[in-house]
Amino acid sequence: MHIAPEPAAQDVISLLKACALPVADIAAGSPVQFFGIRSAGTLAAVVGVELYPTAALLRSLAVEPSFRGRGFARSLVRFVESFAASQGVETLFLLTTTAERFFLALGYLPVSRVAAPKAIQATSQFTSLCPASSAFLAKRVATAA
C-alpha cells in the first residue's frame, strides 16, 4: 500500500462529501495537508492534517466504502502520526462524531476542549465545523529524544 500526498482537488473533496465529512474550509491555501491511498488510479482513502508548532489536528479520515476493511484507515493514521512527529509535533488532536471507538483503540484519549492548544481552538473544525457534541481526542506522537 502506497501513501502519497494528495492535493485538495475534486477527488479528495468528493470522497470527503461521500463520507459526510466537512469540506467548507478546504480550498487552495488552506492549512490542511492531505495524504491518500489510490487503487488503480481511484482515491480509496484519504486523511488530512493541519500542522502547528507543537500540535496538529488530524482530520478528514475517509475510506471509500468499497475499500473498507483493508486496513487503509489504520495505515493512514499511523502515517500521519509519524509525519506529524517528524515535523516537530508533540500531540495530535482530533474531533469526531462517528469514529471515537476506532481512535480510542489506536491509543487516543479523551481531552477536555478547554485544554486544547490555542492553535487547535482557532481551527475551523474546532470553532464551527464540528458540533460541540464531537468527541475531542489526543495522542502524544513525539518520540523521546
C-alpha positions, 0 to 999 in steps of 0.5 A, spaced: 500 500 500 502 506 497 501 513 501 502 519 497 500 526 498 494 528 495 492 535 493 485 538 495 482 537 488 475 534 486 477 527 488 479 528 495 473 533 496 468 528 493 470 522 497 470 527 503 462 529 501 461 521 500 463 520 507 459 526 510 465 529 512 466 537 512 469 540 506 467 548 507 474 550 509 478 546 504 480 550 498 487 552 495 491 555 501 488 552 506 492 549 512 490 542 511 495 537 508 492 531 505 495 524 504 491 518 500 491 511 498 489 510 490 487 503 487 488 503 480 488 510 479 481 511 484 482 515 491 480 509 496 482 513 502 484 519 504 486 523 511 488 530 512 492 534 517 493 541 519 500 542 522 502 547 528 508 548 532 507 543 537 500 540 535 496 538 529 489 536 528 488 530 524 482 530 520 478 528 514 479 520 515 475 517 509 475 510 506 471 509 500 466 504 502 468 499 497 475 499 500 473 498 507 476 493 511 483 493 508 486 496 513 487 503 509 484 507 515 489 504 520 495 505 515 493 512 514 493 514 521 499 511 523 502 515 517 500 521 519 502 520 526 509 519 524 509 525 519 506 529 524 512 527 529 517 528 524 515 535 523 516 537 530 509 535 533 508 533 540 500 531 540 495 530 535 488 532 536 482 530 533 474 531 533 469 526 531 462 524 531 462 517 528 469 514 529 471 515 537 471 507 538 476 506 532 481 512 535 480 510 542 483 503 540 489 506 536 491 509 543 487 516 543 484 519 549 479 523 551 481 531 552 477 536 555 476 542 549 478 547 554 485 544 554 486 544 547 492 548 544 490 555 542 492 553 535 487 547 535 481 552 538 482 557 532 481 551 527 475 551 523 473 544 525 474 546 532 470 553 532 464 551 527 465 545 523 464 540 528 458 540 533 460 541 540 457 534 541 464 531 537 468 527 541 475 531 542 481 526 542 489 526 543 495 522 542 502 524 544 506 522 537 513 525 539 518 520 540 523 521 546 529 524 544 
